Amino acid sequence: MSEENNNENNEVEAKGDKKGGKRPQRAPRPEQKKPVTEGLNPDFEERVVAVNRVAKVVKGGRRFSFAALIVVGDKNGRVGYGLGKAKEVPDAIRKAGMKASKRMIKVSIDNGTIPHEVLGLFGAGQVLLKPAGEGTGIKAAGACRSILELAGVKNVLTKSVRGQNPHNIVKATFKALKSLRSLEEIATARGVNAKGLRLKAKATKA
């Protein structure tokens, strides 16, 4: 009798579970985070210039997010920068790297240095770049040094005339690099022979 009662109770409980009972909830799947290097060309090298934490005050507290400024280059005359924003630092770096790889510029390099002196201006940032001889190295610091190294410049003299904001320094440096023109480009614009300009330049230096 006891076995029959137990079986009946088990059947009633099973029916109750099917009709009105609650099904066990499944554990939520963990979110799959994208790797930091996704979408980037493996031939490019990246440098983190600055990471800022931004706080947004909302009802109930603060919400934090991060903004990353990244410089990407192939050390062969191509370099770019990008700004990425996300709730976590790795995601911000990944977004900035992808933006930088899409907006790269070509830098004119002559024998490991820049062709001529140039001044870059952006906002409160002002950067001066001068060509240098072999063995000088990159005389720069901060964001400007990272940009020149990734661009492939080996010898250059720089001076940050004003401004300390890394965003302004990066944009001023890129404006200076964009305004560089090689000897061949200048000769083509003037309609003269590039060899003649090179001889004049050597005579002026002597």
C-alpha positions in Angstrom: 0.0 0.0 0.0 2.8 2.4 0.9 4.5 1.9 -2.5 1.2 2.5 -4.4 0.6 5.7 -2.4 4.1 6.9 -3.2 3.7 6.2 -6.9 0.3 8.1 -6.9 1.9 11.1 -5.2 4.8 11.2 -7.6 2.3 11.1 -10.6 0.3 13.9 -9.1 3.4 16.0 -8.5 4.6 15.3 -12.0 1.2 16.4 -13.4 1.3 19.5 -11.3 4.7 20.4 -12.5 3.6 20.1 -16.1 0.4 22.2 -15.7 1.2 24.9 -13.2 4.7 24.3 -12.1 7.6 26.7 -13.0 10.3 25.5 -15.3 13.8 25.9 -14.2 15.4 29.0 -15.7 18.5 28.6 -17.8 21.6 30.5 -16.9 22.2 33.5 -19.2 24.9 33.0 -21.8 28.1 35.0 -21.1 28.6 37.9 -23.6 31.3 37.2 -26.2 33.6 40.2 -26.3 35.3 41.0 -29.5 39.1 40.8 -29.5 41.0 44.0 -29.5 42.9 43.2 -32.7 39.7 42.4 -34.7 39.5 44.5 -37.9 43.1 45.7 -37.8 45.7 44.9 -40.4 48.5 42.8 -38.8 51.1 44.8 -40.8 50.1 48.0 -38.8 51.5 48.8 -35.4 49.4 50.8 -33.0 50.3 53.1 -30.0 47.9 54.3 -27.3 48.4 58.0 -26.9 45.8 58.8 -24.3 42.8 57.2 -22.5 40.3 59.4 -20.8 37.5 58.4 -18.4 34.2 60.2 -18.9 31.5 60.3 -16.2 27.9 61.0 -17.1 25.6 61.9 -14.2 22.2 60.2 -14.5 19.3 59.5 -12.2 20.6 57.0 -9.7 24.4 57.6 -10.0 27.1 58.0 -12.6 27.8 56.1 -15.7 31.5 55.8 -16.8 32.8 55.4 -20.3 36.2 55.6 -21.9 37.7 57.5 -24.8 41.0 56.2 -26.4 43.2 58.1 -28.8 45.3 55.7 -30.9 48.0 56.1 -33.6 48.5 53.4 -36.2 51.3 53.2 -38.8 53.3 50.8 -40.9 56.7 52.5 -40.5 56.9 52.9 -44.2 55.3 56.3 -44.8 51.7 55.6 -43.8 50.2 56.7 -40.5 46.8 57.6 -39.1 45.0 58.3 -35.9 41.5 57.6 -34.4 39.4 58.2 -31.4 37.2 55.5 -30.0 34.6 55.6 -27.3 33.1 52.6 -25.3 32.1 51.5 -21.9 35.4 49.5 -21.5 39.0 50.3 -22.4 39.7 47.4 -24.7 36.6 48.1 -26.8 37.5 51.8 -27.0 41.0 50.9 -28.2 39.6 48.5 -30.8 37.2 51.1 -32.2 40.0 53.7 -32.3 42.3 51.4 -34.1 39.8 50.5 -36.8 39.1 54.2 -37.4 42.8 55.0 -37.6 43.4 52.3 -40.1 40.7 53.8 -42.4 42.0 57.4 -42.4 45.7 56.9 -42.9 47.8 59.5 -44.8 51.0 59.2 -46.9 54.0 61.1 -45.5 56.8 62.3 -47.7 60.1 61.0 -46.4 63.5 61.9 -47.9 66.5 59.8 -46.8 64.9 59.0 -43.4 63.9 62.6 -42.6 61.3 65.1 -43.7 61.9 67.1 -46.9 61.6 70.6 -45.4 60.7 72.6 -42.3 57.0 72.8 -41.5 54.7 74.2 -38.8 51.5 72.5 -37.8 48.6 74.4 -36.1 45.4 73.1 -34.6 43.5 74.9 -31.9 45.8 75.6 -29.1 48.4 73.1 -30.4 51.4 74.2 -32.4 54.2 71.8 -33.5 57.4 72.7 -35.4 59.1 70.0 -37.5 62.6 70.3 -38.9 64.7 67.9 -41.1 67.9 66.5 -39.5 71.0 64.7 -40.6 71.8 61.0 -40.3 72.3 59.8 -36.8 70.3 62.5 -35.1 67.3 60.3 -34.3 63.8 61.5 -33.4 64.1 64.5 -31.1 60.5 64.5 -29.9 58.3 63.4 -27.0 54.8 62.2 -26.3 52.3 61.9 -29.0 54.5 63.6 -31.6 57.2 60.9 -31.2 54.8 58.1 -31.6 53.4 59.5 -34.8 56.9 60.1 -36.4 58.1 56.6 -35.4 55.1 54.9 -36.9 55.4 57.0 -40.0 58.9 55.7 -40.6 60.8 58.9 -39.9 64.3 58.2 -38.5 65.9 61.7 -38.1 63.9 64.8 -37.2 63.9 67.8 -34.9 60.6 68.8 -33.3 59.4 71.5 -30.9 56.0 71.8 -29.3 55.6 75.6 -29.4 52.4 75.7 -27.4 49.7 73.4 -26.1 49.9 70.2 -24.0 46.6 68.6 -24.9 47.5 65.3 -26.6 44.4 65.6 -29.0 45.6 69.0 -30.2 49.2 67.9 -30.5 48.2 64.8 -32.6 46.0 66.9 -35.0 48.7 69.6 -35.3 51.3 67.0 -36.1 49.1 65.4 -38.8 48.4 68.8 -40.3 52.2 69.4 -40.5 52.8 66.0 -42.1 50.0 66.6 -44.6 51.6 69.8 -45.8 54.9 68.2 -46.5 55.8 68.0 -50.2 58.7 66.1 -51.8 61.2 67.6 -54.2 59.6 65.8 -57.1 56.2 67.2 -56.2 57.6 70.8 -56.0 59.5 70.3 -59.3 56.3 69.1 -61.0 54.3 72.0 -59.7 56.9 74.5 -61.0 57.4 72.7 -64.3 61.2 72.3 -63.8 63.7 69.4 -63.5 64.0 67.9 -60.1 67.8 67.4 -60.5 68.2 71.2 -60.9 66.3 71.9 -57.7 68.4 69.3 -55.9 71.6 70.9 -57.0 70.4 74.3 -55.9 69.4 72.9 -52.5 72.9 71.4 -52.0 74.6 74.6 -53.1 72.4 76.6 -50.6 73.3 74.2 -47.7 77.0 74.4 -48.6 
